[in-house]
């Protein structure tokens, strides 16, 4: 892999509800600006909350399809496609890198891109020319496992490969009761979102890894951790000792954070 003199940042975005793909607003504008700032990528490695497996799997399809992994949404959403190419040889190389660090890793040449990947990417890189690979999430293995994955993947940043986590800074679908997109933000969601942003900016990695024990309303916001775990891969890929940056804040439906963070 070629080496760049300036490593890319690693990034986490909250992708919100699938209908975000049909809308235009501050979050979509932010994604477009972020993609413009990250022009010239060799590839994207996306860790999505919507691919859960017992051990890490890398998508290695040459032409990953667009997966519509949701039900009951407007018909136009199912017609959207994100025809980005894959990177089979690169995926196999990264899998080997992870195996060399002791991880049990497979590749999957059939799986496409789920909406955790393609919803933000269609705004970030609308021409769909940058190769995209996905890396699955292991929900029972927790934050530190994903942080360690990120540490092994960190050299990819110097090879022009964007490490992108896609999930949700808050995510409790049990509390959705038909609230409007612009519903008032629930206090429990605001508290956790503020804490998370503060710990990212403080560079408090240990607090983030122990979010379940330290963050206010942690269980209420993440009754299952699947949407927060993608954050820990770009966190692990960050340069040790450097604080992160808050790139974007916002909410939809009163409880879904749209926060995004970046690390050098």
N, C-alpha and C positions, 0 to 999 in steps of 0.2 A: 504494500500500500504506500502511495506517495506521502511524504511528510511535509506539512505546512509549517512556516515559521510562526504563524499565529493560530493557536488552537481555537476551534469553534467553542462557543459557550455550550453548555448543556441546558436543556429547557424542560419545564413542566407546564402544561396547559390544562385547564379544566374545560372539557368539551361540551358540557351542558346537555340539554335534551337533543334528540336527533333533529327536531324541527329547526334548530339553529342553522342547519344547512340551507333552509329555505328563506331565511330572514336576512335583513341587513341592519346593522346597528353598531354600537361601540365595540363589541367583542369581535365581530367580523372585520371591522375596520382595523382593529388591533392586530388580528391575525395577518391581514394583508400587509400591514406595515412591517411586521416581524419577518414575514417571508421575503420582503424586499430587502431588508437589512441582512438577511442570510443568503443572498444570491451567490451562485457559484459553487453550490454543494456538489460533492461527489455522490453522496447517497444519504438516506435517512434511515435510522434505526428507531422504530417507534414501539414503545412499550405501552400497550393499550390495556385498560381495565377490562375489556370485553373478550379477552382470550385467556382463559384460566386453565391451567394444566398442572399435573402433579410435579413435573420437573420442567426446566426451561426448554422451549422449542423455538427455533428460528424459522420463519417463513422463507422458503427458498424458491418460490415459484418464479418462473421467467416473466410471466404476465399475470400477476395476481388479480383475481376478479374483485368486484365490489360486492361486499356482503351486506345485505340489508337485514341486520340482526335485531329487528324490533317488529312490533305488531300493533295494528290499530291506528296508524298514523296516516296523514293525507296521501292520496295516490301519487302526487308529483314527487314525493320523497323517494318512492321506490323506482322512479325512472332515472334518478341521478346515478351517474357513473364517475369513477375516478380511475382512469386508465393508465396510471403510472406503471412503468416497467419495474420488474424486480431485479435482483442482483444475486443469482444463484451461486456463483463462484465466491463472491464476497461473503454471503451467508455461511457457506461451508467453512470459509477461512475463520470467520468469527466464532463459529461453533467449535472449531479446533482450538482456538484461543481460550475459550471458556473451559473446554475439557482439560486443557493443560493446567488450568488453575484448580482443577478438582471438581468441577460441576458435571453432573450427568446431563448431557444436552443431546437433543435430536434436531433434525431439520425436517421440514414439511414442504414438499414441492407442490402441494395441491391447494393449500389454504390461501384465501384471498385476504383483502383488507377489510376489517370490520369498521363500524362507524366511529369508534374511538380514534381511528387513524384518519379515515378519509374525510370526516366532517371538518376538522380544522385544516387539513392539508389542502382541501379544495379552495380555501381562501388564501392560505399561505403561498401555495404554488399552483395557481389555477391552470397552468399549461400542462401540468402532470408529466413533466419531462425528467424529474429527478427520480432515480431508482429508490424504491421503498421496500424495506424489510420490516416485519414485525417480530417482536420477542414477547413470549407469553409471560403471564403473571402466575406465581405460586401462592395462592391466598393463605394456606395454612403455615407457610414458612416465615411470614412476617417481614417487618421493615429491614432488619439487619441483613437478611439473606439478599434482598434486592439491592441494598446499599453495597454489599460485597460484589454483586454482579456489576454494578456501576464502576466500582474500583478497577475491575479487570477490563472493562470496556473503555476506560478513560483514554487510552492511547488513540482510539478512533477519532477523537476530536482533532488530533493533529494530522489526520489523513483526510480531512474534509468531510467527515461523516457526522451528521447531526444526531445526537442522542436526545430523543424527544419522548418524554413521559406524557401520557394523555389519560386523564381520569377526572377526578372532581375533588376540589379542596373541601367541599362538604357534599354529602350524598346520602340522604335518608328518604328513599322513595316511599316509605311507609307513611310519611307525613304529607304526601301529595294528595290533595282532595279537590282537584280542579281549580287551583288558584290561577289567576291570570298571570301572564308573563311578567307584568310589572307589579305584582302583589307586594305589599310591605314585607321587608326582610324580617324573618323570625329572629328573636333575640339569641336563641341558642346557636343558630347558624352564624350570626354576626360575631359572637364571642369566640367561637372556634376559628373562624376565618381571620379575625384580628390577631389571635395568638399565633396562628401559623405564619402569617406574614411577618410578625415581629420576630419570631425565632429564625426565619430565613434571613432576614436583614441583619440579625445579630450574629449569624454564623454559628448558631447553637445546635450543632449536629446531634449531640447526645440527647438534648431535649426533644428534638424532632423524632429521633429513633424511639424515644420513650413517650411518644405523643399520647398513647392510651393511658398512661399513668399521670401525665402532667398537664395535658391540655384541658381547658374547660369544655364540658359537654362532649367529650370525645366519643363516648358510646352512642350518644343521641345522634351525632352527625355521621358516624360511621358504624352502624350496627354490624356491618361486615366491612372488612378493610379493602375490598377489591379496588375501589376507586381512588384510594390514597396511596396504595403500594407503588403505582407507577412513578410517584414523586421521588422515591428513594433511589431509583436507578440514576437519574441525572444528578441527584445529590451526591451519590457515591462517585460519579465521574468527575465531580468538581475538583479543582485544585485544593488540597487540604489547607485549612486555616483561613480561607477567603470567604467572606460573607456572600450571601446571594443578594439578588435584587428583585424587588417586586415590579413586574412589568405591567400588570393589569389587575384591576379589581372590579367586581360587579356581581350581581345576583340575578337569577331568573326564577320566577314562580315563588319567590319569597324564601326559598331554602336551598337552592342550588347555586353554590359559588361558581364564579367564572374566573377565579384568580389564576394568574400565571406568574411563574418565577424563572429566574435565569441565574446560572452560576458560571464563573470563569474557571 
